[in-house]
Amino acid sequence: MKKIIIAIDGYSSCGKSTMAKELARDLGYIYVDTGAMYRCVTLYAIENGMFSGKSLDSDALEQRIDEIEISFQRDEATGKAYAMLNGRNVEDAIRTMSVSERVSMVAKQPYVRAKLVEQQQGMGRDKGIVMDGRDIGTTVFPEAELKIFVTASAEVRAERRFKELMDKGEEANYNDILANVKERDYIDSHRAVSPLRMANDAVLLDNSHMTIAEQHQWLIDKAKRVCQE
């Protein structure tokens, strides 16, 4: 079968990363978590004092954006890929509420998006890649052979995020998470640069009431059909 680019876009906390990882594994493709890349930049900004509350010192981040190196390292024992920030494993650190509350502010900066989109496009030159994010099918890979747009109700997504944090032993408040999900939806959909929207040729996947197994089979069927065309 021919190799293709699979772009998975959609709202926050829809499980895009999990579905993309599993799809890439079963197809033998490379997986790139673009959301993690923006979270890495956000963590860098937090750790380097570029936030006052939720207000970003954009000028300071722009001056140091070239100091940020992001990569993904695969754990051969588990098969999982971990986000690396300047050579440091930050997979857990970038999933905290502190980062979640600030990542949309970082992601809407034009210089951040330009820097990361360039890196992402380079990763897909040889195809055989699954990439998830907010603007993969519209901005990063508008020529992708398969585009999926994922959605679920805000309440379902907040519950998933709440459970994820609780399972990690972190303090979490469902109402705070729900408010954060809705706020991120608004920011992501209304930003001036590459706003979140469904590409005209994308396929909609509402996974509000799907099991992980049902969702995975749906994705595999779609991918194999396109690869055989």
Salt bridges, closest charged atoms under 4 A:
GLU22 OE1 - HIS216 ND1 3.94
ASP26 OD1 - ARG25 NE 3.13
ASP26 OD2 - HIS216 NE2 2.55
ASP33 OD2 - ARG95 NH2 2.97
GLU47 OE1 - ARG88 NH2 2.67
ASP66 OD1 - LYS115 NZ 3.03
GLU67 OE1 - ARG64 NE 3.16
GLU76 OE1 - ARG74 NH1 2.82
GLU91 OE2 - ARG95 NH2 2.92
GLU101 OE1 - ARG102 NH1 3.62
ASP135 OD2 - ARG113 NH2 2.67
GLU145 OE2 - LYS127 NZ 2.46
GLU164 OE1 - ARG161 NH1 3.19
GLU164 OE2 - LYS168 NZ 3.62
ASP167 OD2 - LYS163 NZ 2.97
ASP185 OD2 - ARG157 NH2 2.68
ASP188 OD2 - ARG134 NE 2.90
ASP188 OD1 - ARG191 NH1 3.37
ASP201 OD1 - LYS147 NZ 3.07
